[in-house]
Amino acid sequence: MTTVPIPPELQAALGDTNFFFVLDAQGQLTDVSDNIQAVLGYEEHEFLVSYQRFLTPRPENERVAHFLTQALSGQPTPAFSVEVYDASGQLRWLQIQLFPKVTDAQPITEAEGFATDITPYKTLLEESSRLTQRLERAQRLAKVGLWEYDHLTEDFYCSPGLHAILEVTQSDTPLSIERFLAFVEPGDRYQVRRLFDALNQGSYPVEIAYRLRLKDGRLRHVIGETETLFDRDGRARLTTGTLQDVTDFHLTEKKISHMQSLLAETESLAQIGSWELDLATHRLHYSEGAYLIHGFEPGSRVVLEDVFAQVPENDRLKMQAEITKAIDSGEEHELTHAIVREDGKKRWLLQRGVAKYDLAGKAVRLVGTVQDITERKIAEEELYYLAHHDALTGLANRSLFTDLLSQAIAENQRNHTAFAVLFIDLDHFKEINDSLGHARGDEVLKLVGKRLEKLSRDSDTIARLGGDEFAFLVRGLHLPSGAVVVAEKILDDLRDGLVIDEETYYLSASIGISLFPEDGDTPDLLLRNADAAMYHAKDSDRNTYAFYTHDLTQQALDHVQLDTQLRQAMIHHQFEVWFQPKYDCHSGRIVGSEALVRWQHPEKGLLLPGAFIDEAEKTDLIVDLGEWILHQACQHNARWHRMGLNPGRVSVNISPKQLSKDRLKSTLLNALGTYQCEPDWIELEIIERFIMSQPRQTLWLLNEIHELGIALSIDDFGTEYSSLTYLKQMPLSTLKIDRAFVKDIPDDPNDMAIIEAMLALAEKFQLKTVGEGVETEAQLAFLQKVGADAFQGFLKSKAVPADDFEALLRAQNNKEST
């Protein structure tokens, strides 16, 4: 235990708490003063007998023994304290001092002791220590420090809490006013020094906020308060101050300020504001963002009626109903409505709010947010438009057309009236689109859409369903003939041609017509049946219209089935290339051949091109099939040439879609290289109609092919419109006379005259001629007479498999070699 000296004034107060005693060299009590009973409650004789028990165990015995040794050596001991038990068993504190008992005998054998009961002092000291610890703990938790300045002694006391704020230890850095001021941020030091200088001026409390810079450079924000006590003469005696570390509060306040600023900025960017409505006064408290949204002067007084004045009447009723609902239900309400501000601008707002209640359960206010969603509303309307209209033409799309069909069905079911659906498909548009590019194709589609709109009435609806397909809803029909009138107007209008960049494009269309209620009572059924009728029109030489009949449904299913079977045929190698010989009109020997495709159908047997080519032409399957035929023709003809069989040129029909694709030239080069086929061994047959519909693009492509050394022939010449201007520019080598002109020879003088004219034209352009479809000797004789170069037809040979054609070549070579 630490010895604590007893103040003199306390010694006097304890005059009746002292007793004397004598200890021998063995530490046994030999004598004690009479007042031991007053101090510890023991009788004298009792205390002498049980002296050892009144000390607490070992530590106190050892302390007494230690000091006893010192006293027996002749030296008085310092005062020391021990814990003892009194007669009632309670712990008491005694302060003891031992003196050597001087006698004539040597050595000293006894020591005299003086004991004072200091229990009240010890109790007071421990309570003070506890209070000090509590105060220091409170200062630490509150981040508060205390200091005192004695004006007479100039002592400057700082509490541990103040040292903790400065993060210094009391032993390492004893603080003075100057040392404390050194911690003050230079920018604040002047005002703090003035504070200390003014401590003598008055006794009123002073509060000041400033900053401290710690040794490691960190900044602390503090608030200091001081108060000075003065003596009777008005002189400052003691100044007491507190210092509170408010750094966390300052940072929090700064964060709150930042968040408020950020919130205001976010409200501005997000076009959102907050509000609170006092239900008793109808007063609205707005954030800055809410003022901005409504167009009110910031900070102005706004009541609910001011907002209602901005809201259109139909939205106002909804708004009042939502407020009532929110108050009654306690649930969050949400409402989208329009306002017209004082500046005349119309804005769309999204209001969200919830009611707040007092302890009695009465709604007292509404709180919520308001967001300007004008741009979103415009975007939604634009999105709705884009979702329901064709982006290219601006017409209704399939989705909107279907919705309008549903409405028309419901309306006409109520009124017992009829309407028609026209399904319009442009003939050969894909050829234009592929050859001229999508940009030009898009221009054509836009122009067609405008033409159709001009032909419609306000009650009608035009839609682009996709690609080159359009739909026309004709309302208010009394007779089917009304639909015919519209269809014929469409066909006539397209026949006039479309002019784009001073170039005219002639289009035709196939139109299918379904009637409500005869041909369907759902949008899907009416469209599907009109589509089936359109295909029937297309199969009927196009450029016409057709009404739906129930038989067309089966035809449409047949189309789908055939398309699937064609694709399977490509995968399973069911196609074959056959060759029809071409004969010299005069010598009768084989001078070439035409490659023709056949389909070995697993169920129907051998099928000729007429059974499937048109279906293949409707899709890109014709491109893959055409490339395969080209490869087969090159492979066989190259082999026959290397065998010395003199097969001549093999001609391959090229689909318009193959001409429209960029890969035709690369396909040719690949086929020639793969089979080591000379370009002169191949001839491409081009349909006259496609050449005339796309003359410039076709001319450019054909010249490139001609430069490869590949011969070109024109097929079906004269069956449709022809242009000698473009014909003379084409790098052609052969002109084929269509079977349509040959079949009626010698009975039709007109056909004979046409053939003579064609041969004269071919001679003028230095073209070889081939007559197709020759089946009689009379037909051959006429072609020989007028100077045709070659012919092909059943008169000599139909198309045969490759092995059979090879046998014909071998037979001819054998005959010529003998």
C-alpha positions in Angstrom: 0.0 0.0 0.0 1.2 3.5 -0.7 1.8 5.6 2.4 -0.5 8.7 2.5 0.5 11.4 5.0 -2.3 12.7 7.2 -2.9 16.4 7.0 -2.3 18.2 10.3 -5.9 19.4 10.5 -7.1 15.8 10.2 -4.7 14.7 12.9 -6.4 17.1 15.3 -9.8 15.7 14.3 -8.6 12.2 15.1 -7.4 13.0 18.7 -9.7 10.4 20.2 -8.8 7.8 17.6 -5.2 7.1 18.6 -3.7 4.4 20.7 -0.2 3.3 21.8 1.4 -0.1 21.9 4.7 -1.9 22.5 6.1 -4.8 20.4 8.9 -7.1 21.4 11.6 -8.4 19.0 9.4 -11.3 18.0 6.6 -9.0 17.1 4.5 -9.9 20.0 2.3 -7.2 21.6 3.5 -6.6 25.1 1.5 -3.5 26.0 -1.4 -1.4 24.7 -2.9 1.9 25.8 -6.3 2.0 27.5 -8.3 3.6 24.7 -7.8 0.6 22.4 -11.5 -0.2 23.1 -12.5 3.2 21.8 -10.6 2.8 18.6 -11.1 -0.9 17.7 -13.6 -2.2 20.3 -11.2 -4.6 22.0 -10.7 -5.0 25.7 -7.0 -4.4 26.6 -6.4 -8.0 27.8 -8.4 -9.4 24.8 -6.3 -7.4 22.3 -3.0 -8.5 23.9 -4.0 -12.2 23.6 -5.4 -12.0 20.0 -3.1 -9.3 18.6 -2.0 -11.4 15.6 -5.6 -11.9 14.5 -6.5 -8.3 14.3 -4.1 -7.8 11.4 -5.2 -9.0 8.0 -3.3 -12.1 6.9 0.1 -12.2 5.5 0.7 -8.9 3.6 0.1 -6.8 6.7 2.1 -9.0 9.0 5.0 -8.8 6.7 4.8 -5.0 6.5 4.7 -4.7 10.3 7.7 -7.2 10.6 9.7 -5.1 8.1 9.2 -1.9 9.9 9.7 -3.6 13.3 13.2 -4.6 12.1 14.0 -1.0 11.3 12.8 0.3 14.7 14.8 -2.4 16.5 17.9 -1.2 14.7 17.5 2.2 16.3 15.8 4.0 13.5 12.2 5.5 13.8 10.0 4.3 10.9 8.0 6.5 8.6 4.3 6.4 9.0 2.7 3.4 7.2 -0.8 2.2 6.9 -2.2 -1.3 7.4 -5.6 -2.9 7.2 -6.9 -4.5 10.5 -10.0 -6.2 11.8 -11.9 -4.5 14.6 -13.7 -6.4 17.3 -16.8 -6.7 15.1 -14.9 -8.1 12.2 -15.0 -5.0 10.1 -11.9 -3.8 8.2 -10.3 -0.6 9.4 -7.4 1.4 8.3 -4.6 2.4 10.8 -1.7 4.7 10.2 1.3 3.4 12.3 4.7 4.7 13.2 7.3 2.7 15.2 10.0 4.1 17.4 12.9 2.2 19.1 12.3 1.9 22.8 15.4 3.3 24.3 16.7 1.6 27.5 20.1 1.0 29.1 20.0 -2.5 27.8 21.7 -3.2 24.5 20.7 -4.3 22.0 17.2 -2.7 21.7 14.6 -5.4 22.3 11.3 -3.5 22.0 9.6 -0.9 19.9 6.9 1.6 20.7 4.1 2.3 18.3 1.6 5.0 17.7 -1.5 4.1 15.7 -4.2 6.4 14.4 -7.6 5.2 12.9 -7.6 6.8 9.4 -10.6 4.8 8.1 -12.8 7.9 7.4 -9.9 9.5 5.5 -9.3 6.4 3.4 -13.0 6.1 2.6 -13.1 9.8 1.5 -9.9 9.2 -0.6 -11.3 6.2 -2.3 -14.6 8.0 -3.1 -12.7 10.9 -4.5 -10.7 8.5 -6.7 -13.8 6.9 -7.9 -15.3 10.3 -8.7 -12.1 11.3 -10.5 -12.2 8.1 -12.6 -15.9 8.7 -13.4 -15.1 12.3 -14.4 -12.2 11.2 -16.6 -14.3 8.5 -18.2 -17.1 10.9 -18.9 -14.6 13.4 -20.4 -13.2 10.6 -22.5 -16.5 9.5 -23.8 -17.8 13.0 -24.4 -14.4 14.0 -25.8 -14.2 16.9 -23.3 -11.1 18.2 -21.5 -10.8 20.5 -18.5 -8.1 23.1 -17.7 -7.5 25.6 -15.0 -5.3 28.7 -14.9 -4.3 30.2 -11.6 -3.7 33.9 -12.1 -1.5 34.3 -9.0 0.8 31.2 -9.5 0.4 31.1 -13.3 -0.1 27.3 -12.9 -1.9 25.8 -15.9 -3.6 22.5 -15.1 -4.9 20.2 -17.9 -7.1 17.2 -17.3 -6.3 13.8 -18.8 -9.3 14.4 -21.1 -7.6 17.4 -22.6 -4.4 15.5 -23.1 -6.4 12.8 -24.8 -7.9 15.3 -27.3 -4.4 16.6 -28.1 -3.2 12.9 -28.2 -0.2 13.7 -25.8 0.7 12.2 -22.5 0.9 14.4 -19.4 4.4 13.2 -18.5 5.8 13.7 -22.0 4.3 17.1 -22.7 3.5 19.2 -19.7 1.1 21.9 -21.0 1.3 25.6 -20.5 -0.7 28.3 -22.2 2.0 28.8 -24.8 2.4 25.1 -25.5 -1.4 24.8 -25.8 -1.6 27.7 -28.2 1.1 26.0 -30.3 -1.6 23.3 -31.1 -4.0 25.8 -32.3 -4.3 26.1 -36.2 -2.4 29.2 -37.2 -5.5 30.7 -38.8 -7.4 30.5 -35.5 -4.5 31.3 -33.2 -5.1 35.1 -33.1 -8.7 34.8 -31.8 -7.7 32.2 -29.2 -4.8 34.3 -27.9 -7.2 37.2 -27.6 -9.5 35.0 -25.6 -6.7 34.2 -23.1 -5.7 37.9 -23.0 -9.2 38.9 -22.1 -9.6 36.4 -19.2 -9.0 39.3 -16.8 -11.8 41.5 -18.3 -14.9 39.9 -17.0 -16.5 36.9 -15.3 -19.1 36.1 -18.0 -18.7 32.8 -19.8 -17.0 32.9 -23.2 -17.5 30.3 -26.0 -15.4 30.0 -29.1 -14.9 27.4 -31.9 -11.5 26.8 -33.4 -9.2 24.2 -34.8 -6.3 22.2 -33.4 -3.5 20.7 -35.4 -2.2 17.5 -33.9 1.5 16.4 -34.1 0.7 14.0 -36.9 -0.9 16.8 -38.9 -4.5 15.8 -38.4 -7.0 18.5 -37.8 -9.5 18.5 -34.9 -12.5 20.9 -34.5 -13.1 22.0 -30.9 -15.5 24.3 -29.0 -14.0 26.0 -25.9 -15.8 27.6 -23.0 -14.2 29.6 -20.2 -15.2 31.3 -17.0 -13.1 33.4 -14.6 -13.6 33.8 -10.8 -12.6 37.1 -9.3 -11.7 38.0 -5.7 -13.2 40.8 -3.6 -10.9 43.3 -5.1 -12.0 42.4 -8.6 -8.8 40.6 -9.5 -8.9 37.5 -11.6 -8.0 34.5 -9.4 -9.0 31.3 -11.3 -10.1 30.7 -14.8 -11.7 27.3 -15.6 -12.2 26.1 -19.2 -13.6 23.2 -21.1 -12.6 22.0 -24.5 -14.9 19.6 -26.4 -13.8 17.7 -29.5 -16.6 18.2 -32.0 -14.7 16.9 -35.0 -17.1 14.0 -35.6 -20.0 16.4 -35.3 -18.3 18.8 -37.7 -17.7 16.0 -40.2 -21.3 14.8 -39.8 -22.6 18.3 -40.2 -20.4 18.7 -43.3 -21.7 15.4 -44.6 -25.2 16.5 -44.0 -24.6 19.8 -45.8 -23.0 17.9 -48.6 -25.9 15.4 -48.8 -28.4 18.3 -48.8 -26.4 19.9 -51.6 -26.2 16.6 -53.4 -29.9 16.0 -52.8 -30.8 19.4 -54.3 -28.5 18.7 -57.3 -30.0 15.2 -57.7 -33.5 16.6 -57.5 -32.5 19.1 -60.2 -30.9 16.5 -62.4 -33.7 13.9 -61.8 -36.3 16.6 -62.0 -37.7 15.5 -58.7 -38.8 17.3 -55.6 -40.2 16.6 -52.2 -43.3 18.1 -50.5 -45.3 18.0 -47.3 -49.0 18.9 -47.1 -50.6 20.2 -43.9 -54.1 18.8 -44.1 -55.5 21.3 -41.7 -54.2 24.4 -43.4 -53.6 23.0 -47.0 -50.2 24.6 -46.8 -47.6 22.9 -48.9 -43.9 22.9 -47.9 -41.8 22.4 -51.0 -38.2 21.5 -51.6 -36.2 23.6 -54.1 -36.8 20.9 -56.7 -40.6 20.9 -56.2 -40.7 24.7 -56.6 -38.8 24.4 -59.8 -41.0 21.7 -61.2 -44.3 23.6 -60.5 -42.8 26.9 -61.7 -43.6 28.6 -58.3 -41.3 31.3 -56.9 -38.8 29.5 -54.6 -39.7 30.1 -50.9 -43.2 31.4 -51.8 -46.3 30.3 -49.9 -48.1 27.6 -51.8 -51.4 25.9 -50.9 -53.1 22.9 -52.3 -55.5 25.1 -54.3 -52.6 26.6 -56.2 -51.6 23.2 -57.4 -55.2 22.3 -58.3 -55.3 25.4 -60.4 -52.5 24.0 -62.5 -54.1 20.6 -63.0 -56.6 20.0 -65.9 -60.1 19.2 -64.6 -60.1 15.5 -65.5 -56.8 15.0 -63.7 -57.9 17.2 -60.8 -60.7 14.8 -60.0 -58.3 11.9 -60.0 -55.9 13.8 -57.8 -58.6 14.6 -55.2 -59.7 11.0 -55.2 -56.1 9.7 -54.7 -55.6 12.1 -51.8 -58.8 10.9 -50.1 -57.8 7.2 -50.8 -54.3 7.8 -49.3 -55.8 9.3 -46.1 -58.4 6.6 -45.7 -56.1 3.6 -46.5 -52.8 4.8 -45.1 -51.2 3.2 -48.1 -48.8 5.0 -50.5 -50.5 6.6 -53.4 -49.2 7.2 -56.9 -50.6 9.4 -59.6 -49.5 10.6 -63.0 -51.1 13.8 -64.2 -50.5 16.9 -66.3 -50.1 20.5 -65.2 -50.0 23.8 -67.1 -47.6 26.2 -65.4 -47.9 30.0 -65.3 -45.4 30.2 -68.1 -47.8 28.2 -70.3 -45.7 25.1 -70.4 -47.4 21.7 -70.1 -45.6 19.2 -68.0 -46.3 15.6 -66.9 -45.8 14.8 -63.2 -45.5 11.6 -61.2 -46.8 12.2 -57.6 -46.1 9.7 -54.8 -47.2 10.3 -51.2 -48.3 8.7 -48.0 -50.4 10.0 -45.0 -49.0 10.6 -41.5 -51.2 10.3 -38.4 -51.2 11.8 -34.9 -51.4 9.7 -31.7 -55.2 9.7 -32.0 -55.0 8.1 -35.5 -56.1 11.2 -37.3 -54.3 12.0 -40.6 -52.5 15.3 -40.2 -50.3 15.6 -43.2 -49.2 14.0 -46.4 -45.6 13.7 -47.4 -44.2 12.7 -50.7 -42.3 13.4 -53.9 -43.1 14.9 -57.3 -41.1 14.1 -60.4 -41.2 15.8 -63.8 -41.6 12.9 -66.2 -42.4 15.0 -69.3 -39.5 13.6 -71.3 -40.3 10.1 -70.2 -44.0 10.6 -71.2 -42.9 11.9 -74.6 -40.4 9.0 -74.9 -43.2 6.5 -74.0 -45.5 8.0 -76.7 -42.6 7.8 -79.2 -41.9 4.3 -78.1 -45.6 3.4 -78.4 -45.5 4.9 -81.9 -42.4 3.0 -82.8 -43.8 -0.2 -81.4 -47.0 0.1 -83.5 -45.7 1.7 -86.7 -43.3 0.6 -89.4 -40.0 2.5 -88.9 -39.4 2.8 -92.7 -42.8 3.9 -94.1 -44.5 5.2 -91.0 -47.5 3.0 -91.7 -49.1 0.8 -89.0 -47.2 -2.4 -88.3 -48.5 -5.9 -87.9 -49.1 -5.4 -84.2 -51.2 -2.2 -84.6 -53.0 -3.6 -87.7 -53.9 -6.7 -85.7 -55.3 -4.5 -82.9 -57.3 -2.4 -85.4 -58.6 -5.6 -87.0 -59.8 -6.8 -83.5 -61.6 -3.5 -83.1 -63.1 -3.7 -86.5 -64.3 -7.2 -85.8 -66.0 -6.2 -82.5 -67.6 -3.1 -84.1 -68.8 -4.9 -87.2 -70.2 -7.8 -85.1 -72.3 -5.2 -83.2 -73.4 -3.3 -86.4 -73.7 -6.4 -88.6 -71.5 -4.8 -91.3 -68.6 -6.2 -93.4 -65.1 -5.3 -94.2 -62.2 -6.7 -96.3 -58.6 -7.4 -95.7 -56.2 -7.1 -98.7 -52.9 -8.8 -98.4 -50.5 -7.1 -100.9 -47.1 -8.6 -102.0 -44.9 -6.8 -104.5 -43.9 -9.0 -107.4 -40.1 -9.5 -108.0 -39.3 -6.8 -105.4 -36.5 -8.9 -103.9 -34.7 -8.8 -107.2 -34.8 -5.0 -107.1 -33.8 -4.9 -103.5 -30.8 -7.2 -103.8 -29.5 -5.8 -107.1 -29.8 -2.1 -106.3 -29.1 -2.3 -102.6 -31.3 -2.0 -99.6 -31.2 1.8 -99.6 -32.8 2.0 -103.0 -35.2 -0.9 -102.1 -36.2 1.1 -99.0 -37.0 4.1 -101.2 -39.2 2.0 -103.3 -41.1 0.6 -100.3 -41.6 4.2 -98.9 -43.0 5.3 -102.2 -45.3 2.3 -102.4 -46.6 3.1 -98.8 -47.4 6.7 -99.9 -49.2 5.5 -103.0 -51.3 3.2 -100.9 -52.1 5.9 -98.3 -53.4 8.2 -101.2 -55.7 5.4 -102.2 -57.2 4.9 -98.7 -60.1 6.6 -97.0 -60.0 8.0 -93.4 -61.8 4.9 -92.2 -59.3 2.5 -93.9 -56.0 1.4 -92.5 -52.7 0.7 -94.4 -50.0 -1.4 -92.8 -46.6 -2.8 -93.7 -46.4 -6.3 -92.4 -42.7 -6.7 -93.2 -40.4 -7.0 -96.3 -42.5 -6.1 -99.4 -45.8 -7.2 -97.8 -48.6 -4.7 -97.1 -52.1 -5.0 -95.7 -55.1 -2.8 -96.5 -58.2 -2.8 -94.2 -61.2 -1.7 -96.2 -64.1 -0.8 -93.9 -67.8 -0.3 -94.6 -68.2 -2.8 -97.4 -71.7 -3.6 -98.7 -70.6 -5.9 -101.5 -67.3 -7.8 -102.3 -67.1 -5.8 -105.4 -66.0 -2.9 -103.2 -62.8 -4.7 -102.4 -62.3 -5.4 -106.1 -62.4 -1.7 -106.8 -59.7 -1.0 -104.3 -57.5 -3.9 -105.5 -57.7 -2.7 -109.1 -56.8 0.8 -108.1 -53.7 -0.5 -106.4 -52.7 -2.6 -109.4 -53.3 0.3 -111.8 -51.4 2.8 -109.7 -48.3 0.5 -109.5 -48.4 -0.1 -113.3 -47.7 3.6 -113.8 -44.2 3.0 -112.4 -42.3 4.6 -109.5 -39.9 7.4 -110.3 -36.8 7.7 -108.0 -33.9 9.9 -108.9 -35.2 10.3 -112.4 -35.3 6.5 -112.9 -38.6 4.7 -113.3 -39.2 1.3 -111.7 -42.2 -0.7 -113.0 -43.8 -2.8 -110.3 -46.7 -5.2 -110.1 -48.3 -6.8 -107.1 -50.3 -9.9 -106.2 -53.2 -9.2 -103.9 -55.2 -11.6 -101.7 -58.6 -10.7 -100.4 -60.4 -12.1 -97.3 -63.9 -10.9 -96.2 -65.4 -10.5 -92.8 -67.3 -12.5 -91.6 -67.3 -15.1 -94.4 -63.5 -15.8 -94.3 -62.7 -15.5 -90.6 -63.7 -14.0 -87.3 -60.3 -13.4 -85.8 -57.4 -11.1 -87.0 -55.0 -14.1 -87.4 -57.5 -16.0 -89.5 -58.4 -13.1 -91.8 -54.7 -12.3 -92.4 -53.8 -15.9 -92.9 -56.6 -16.4 -95.4 -55.8 -13.2 -97.3 -52.2 -14.4 -97.4 -53.3 -17.7 -98.9 -55.3 -15.8 -101.5 -52.3 -13.7 -102.3 -50.2 -16.8 -103.1 -53.0 -18.0 -105.4 -52.8 -14.7 -107.2 -49.1 -15.0 -107.5 -49.4 -18.5 -108.9 -51.9 -17.1 -111.4 -49.2 -15.2 -113.3 -49.1 -12.4 -110.7 -50.1 -8.7 -111.2 -53.7 -9.7 -110.2 -55.9 -10.2 -107.2 -57.7 -13.3 -105.9 -60.4 -13.9 -103.2 -59.9 -16.5 -100.6 -61.6 -19.9 -100.9 -61.4 -22.8 -98.6 -59.3 -24.7 -101.1 -56.5 -22.1 -100.8 -55.9 -23.2 -97.2 -54.8 -26.6 -98.4 -52.7 -24.9 -101.1 -51.0 -22.8 -98.4 -50.3 -26.0 -96.4 -48.9 -27.6 -99.6 -46.6 -24.6 -100.0 -45.2 -25.0 -96.5 -44.8 -28.7 -96.9 -43.0 -28.3 -100.2 -40.6 -25.8 -98.8 -39.7 -28.1 -95.9 -39.3 -31.1 -98.3 -37.0 -29.0 -100.6 -34.7 -28.1 -97.7 -34.6 -31.8 -96.7 -33.8 -32.7 -100.3 -30.7 -30.5 -100.2 -29.5 -32.1 -97.0 -30.1 -35.7 -98.1 -28.8 -35.2 -101.7 -32.0 -36.0 -103.5 -31.3 -33.7 -106.4 -29.7 -34.8 -109.6 -28.3 -32.9 -112.6 -29.5 -34.2 -116.0 -28.3 -33.0 -119.4 -30.4 -32.2 -122.5 -28.2 -32.3 -125.7 -28.0 -29.4 -128.1 -27.7 -30.4 -131.8 -26.3 -28.6 -134.8 -29.3 -27.8 -137.0 -27.5 -29.0 -140.2 -25.1 -31.8 -139.1 -27.2 -33.2 -136.3 -24.2 -33.8 -134.1 -24.2 -32.9 -130.4 -22.6 -29.4 -129.9 -23.4 -28.8 -126.3 -25.9 -29.4 -123.5 -28.1 -27.7 -121.0 -27.9 -28.7 -117.3 -31.3 -29.3 -115.8 -32.2 -30.3 -112.3 -34.3 -33.3 -111.3 -35.6 -34.3 -107.9 -35.7 -37.9 -106.8 -38.5 -37.6 -104.4 -38.6 -40.4 -101.8 -42.4 -40.8 -102.2 -43.3 -39.2 -105.5 -40.4 -40.4 -107.6 -38.7 -38.3 -110.2 -40.0 -34.7 -110.3 -39.3 -32.1 -113.1 -38.4 -28.5 -112.2 -42.0 -27.3 -112.8 -43.0 -29.1 -109.7 -40.6 -27.3 -107.3 -38.5 -24.5 -108.9 -41.2 -21.8 -108.3 -41.2 -22.6 -104.6 -37.4 -22.6 -104.4 -37.5 -19.2 -106.2 -39.6 -17.7 -103.4 -36.8 -18.3 -100.9 -33.0 -18.1 -100.9 -32.9 -21.9 -101.4 -32.7 -21.3 -105.2 -29.3 -19.7 -104.6 -27.9 -22.7 -102.8 -29.5 -25.1 -105.4 -28.2 -23.0 -108.3 -24.7 -23.0 -107.0 -24.8 -26.8 -106.5 -26.1 -27.2 -110.1 -23.2 -25.0 -111.4 -20.6 -27.1 -109.6 -22.1 -30.3 -110.9 -22.1 -29.0 -114.5 -18.5 -27.9 -114.3 -17.4 -31.2 -112.7 -19.1 -33.4 -115.4 -18.3 -31.2 -118.4 -14.6 -30.8 -117.4 -14.3 -34.6 -117.0 -15.9 -35.2 -120.5 -13.5 -32.7 -122.1 -10.5 -34.4 -120.5 -11.8 -37.7 -121.8 -11.8 -36.3 -125.3 -15.6 -36.7 -125.7 -16.1 -33.2 -127.1 -19.2 -32.3 -125.1 -19.1 -28.6 -126.2 -20.4 -26.0 -123.7 -22.8 -26.8 -121.0 -25.3 -24.1 -120.3 -26.5 -23.5 -116.8 -29.6 -21.5 -115.9 -28.9 -18.6 -113.5 -31.7 -17.5 -111.2 -32.4 -13.8 -110.9 -31.6 -14.2 -107.2 -28.2 -15.6 -108.0 -27.5 -12.5 -110.1 -28.7 -10.3 -107.2 -26.1 -11.9 -104.9 -22.6 -10.5 -104.7 -21.1 -14.0 -104.6 -21.9 -15.2 -108.2 -18.5 -14.3 -109.5 -16.7 -15.9 -106.6 -18.9 -19.0 -107.0 -17.9 -19.3 -110.7 -14.2 -18.9 -109.9 -14.4 -21.5 -107.2 -16.2 -24.0 -109.4 -13.8 -23.5 -112.3 -10.8 -23.9 -110.1 -12.1 -26.9 -108.2 -12.8 -29.0 -111.3 -10.1 -27.4 -113.6 -12.8 -26.4 -115.9 -12.0 -24.0 -118.7 -14.3 -20.9 -118.7 -15.0 -21.5 -122.4 -16.6 -24.8 -121.5 -19.4 -23.1 -119.6 -22.3 -20.9 -120.7 -24.8 -19.1 -118.4 -28.4 -18.6 -119.4 -29.9 -15.4 -118.2 -33.7 -14.6 -118.1 -34.5 -11.7 -120.4 -37.1 -10.3 -118.0 -34.5 -9.8 -115.2 -32.0 -8.2 -117.6 -34.6 -5.6 -118.7 -35.8 -4.8 -115.1 -32.3 -4.1 -113.8 -30.3 -3.2 -117.0 -27.5 -1.1 -115.5 -26.6 -3.4 -112.6 -27.0 -6.5 -114.7 -24.8 -5.1 -117.5 -22.0 -4.4 -115.0 -22.1 -8.0 -113.6 -22.4 -9.7 -117.0 -19.4 -7.8 -118.3 -17.4 -9.0 -115.3 -18.5 -12.6 -116.0 -17.7 -12.2 -119.7 -14.2 -11.0 -118.9 -13.7 -14.4 -117.2 -14.2 -16.0 -120.6 -17.6 -17.4 -119.8 -20.2 -17.3 -122.5 -23.6 -15.8 -121.9 -27.0 -16.5 -123.5 -30.3 -14.8 -123.2 -33.3 -17.1 -122.4 -37.0 -16.6 -123.1 -36.2 -13.8 -125.5 -39.2 -11.9 -126.8 -41.7 -13.5 -124.3 -42.0 -10.2 -122.4 -40.8 -6.6 -123.0 -37.4 -6.2 -124.6 -35.0 -3.3 -125.1 -32.7 -3.5 -128.1 -30.8 -0.6 -126.6 -29.7 -2.6 -123.6 -29.6 -5.9 -125.6 -26.9 -4.5 -127.9 -24.8 -3.6 -124.9 -24.9 -7.0 -123.3 -21.8 -9.2 -123.9 -24.0 -12.1 -125.2 -22.9 -15.0 -127.3 -26.2 -16.9 -127.8 -29.9 -16.0 -128.2 -32.3 -18.8 -127.4 -35.7 -19.0 -129.2 -38.3 -19.8 -126.7 -40.5 -22.9 -127.1 -43.5 -20.6 -127.1 -42.6 -19.5 -130.6 -41.6 -22.9 -131.8 -44.5 -25.1 -130.7 -47.0 -23.9 -133.4 -44.7 -24.1 -136.4 -45.5 -24.5 -139.2 -49.2 -23.7 -138.5 -48.8 -20.1 -137.1 -47.3 -17.7 -139.6 -47.0 -15.0 -136.8 -44.6 -17.2 -134.8 -42.6 -18.0 -137.9 -42.3 -14.3 -138.7 -41.1 -13.6 -135.2 -38.5 -16.3 -135.4 -37.2 -15.0 -138.7 -37.0 -11.5 -137.1 -35.1 -12.8 -134.1 -32.6 -14.7 -136.3 -32.0 -11.6 -138.4 -31.4 -9.6 -135.2 -29.1 -12.3 -133.9 -27.1 -12.2 -137.2 -26.9 -8.5 -136.9 -25.5 -8.8 -133.3 -23.3 -11.8 -134.3 -25.1 -14.1 -131.9 -25.5 -17.8 -132.1 -29.1 -19.1 -132.0 -30.7 -22.1 -130.3 -34.3 -23.2 -130.8 -35.9 -24.7 -127.8 -38.7 -27.3 -127.6 -38.3 -28.8 -131.1 -40.5 -31.9 -131.2 -41.3 -32.4 -134.9 -39.4 -32.7 -138.2 -41.4 -29.8 -139.5 -40.2 -27.5 -136.7 -36.6 -28.6 -137.3 -36.9 -28.1 -141.1 -38.2 -24.5 -140.6 -35.3 -23.7 -138.2 -32.8 -25.1 -140.7 -34.4 -23.1 -143.5 -34.2 -19.7 -141.6 -30.6 -20.3 -140.5 -30.8 -21.3 -136.8 -27.5 -22.7 -135.5 -28.7 -25.3 -133.1 -31.8 -26.8 -131.4 -32.8 -29.0 -128.5 -36.0 -30.9 -127.8 -37.7 -34.2 -127.7 -37.3 -34.7 -131.4 -33.8 -35.9 -130.8 -33.4 -36.3 -127.0 -35.0 -35.3 -123.8 -32.8 -34.5 -120.8 -31.0 -37.6 -119.6 -28.8 -38.5 -116.6 -25.1 -37.7 -116.8 -24.1 -41.3 -117.5 -26.6 -41.5 -120.4 -25.4 -38.2 -121.9 -21.9 -39.5 -121.6 -23.0 -42.6 -123.6 -24.5 -40.4 -126.3 -21.2 -38.6 -126.6 -19.3 -41.8 -126.8 -21.6 -43.1 -129.5 -21.2 -39.9 -131.5 -17.4 -40.1 -131.2 -17.3 -43.8 -132.2 -19.5 -43.1 -135.2 -17.3 -40.2 -136.4 -14.1 -42.2 -135.9 -15.3 -45.0 -138.2 
